[in-house]
Amino acid sequence: MIIAHRGESFDTPENSLKAINKAWNEGAEAVEIDVHLTSDNHIAVIHDANTHRTGNRKIKISESTLKEIKTIDIGIKYSKKYVGERIPSLEEVFNTIPKNGKLIIEIKCDKKIIPHIVELLKKHENTEKKIEFIAFNLNTLSKLKEKLPNYKMLWLLDLDYYWPSWLVIGNKGRILRKLKKNNLDGINCWAGKKLNKRFIFFFKNHNYAVYSWTVNDPLKAKELLNNGIDAITTDRAAWLKQQLNKI
């Protein structure tokens, strides 16, 4: 599975409806988005805790209402072509998912968001196979799994993104124990040197899914596929699929 990272984010404003719909329209199997909880308990689709990097002015998501967040222009910094693009709500994104599409939701805030995710899912029937959740915060992911046991949930791991691979070599057993303890379905890992065939098959042999992020190099993507990876997250989903077909 090739996952469009924040939509088709290479040439469209990340996490925007334009980026998400572009991914679906170009045949993406799955789209990954990021979510934060607003001050009035709506779920906003944005990666950062504030709008400084992507918006025309800075406000903090947790201290702002959805209406206030909707005043932020997330297209103007990117290109004149996208002036006026706004931060979508999770419900708006739900309405874009095609019949055979899969939405991967990364939770970027704490467990306060959980009841609001659960409530929103009650409005959308038969989404267990169409929606998956990922998070770095194991406690948040574990609590969400308790509330939504039928949804697939993968623990995000940066592995050697920040650290030399030798510092994390002995962690497979610890990771496995935490997956079992928290009833999770797999891991979603930084595609560094640590994410090799041996590492991937250690978890696959224990019946856990292994996804990777963020891969924009076709040769690296091909290597991961040959090594048994279940899914690859990329900023250029349509392009990467084309390139893989040429290799």
Secondary structure, DSSP 8 states (H G I E B T S, - for coil): -EEEETTTTTSS-TTSHHHHHHHHHTT-SEEEEEEEE-TTS-EEE-SSSBSTTTSSS--BGGGS-HHHHTT--SSTTT-GGGTT----BHHHHHTT--TT-EEEEEE-S-GGGHHHHHHHHHTS-S-TTTEEEEES-HHHHHHHHHH-TTSEEEEEE-TTTTS-GGGSGGGHHHHHHHHHHTT--EEEEE-STTS-HHHHHHHHTTT-EEEEE----HHHHHHHHHTT-SEEEES-HHHHHHHHHH-
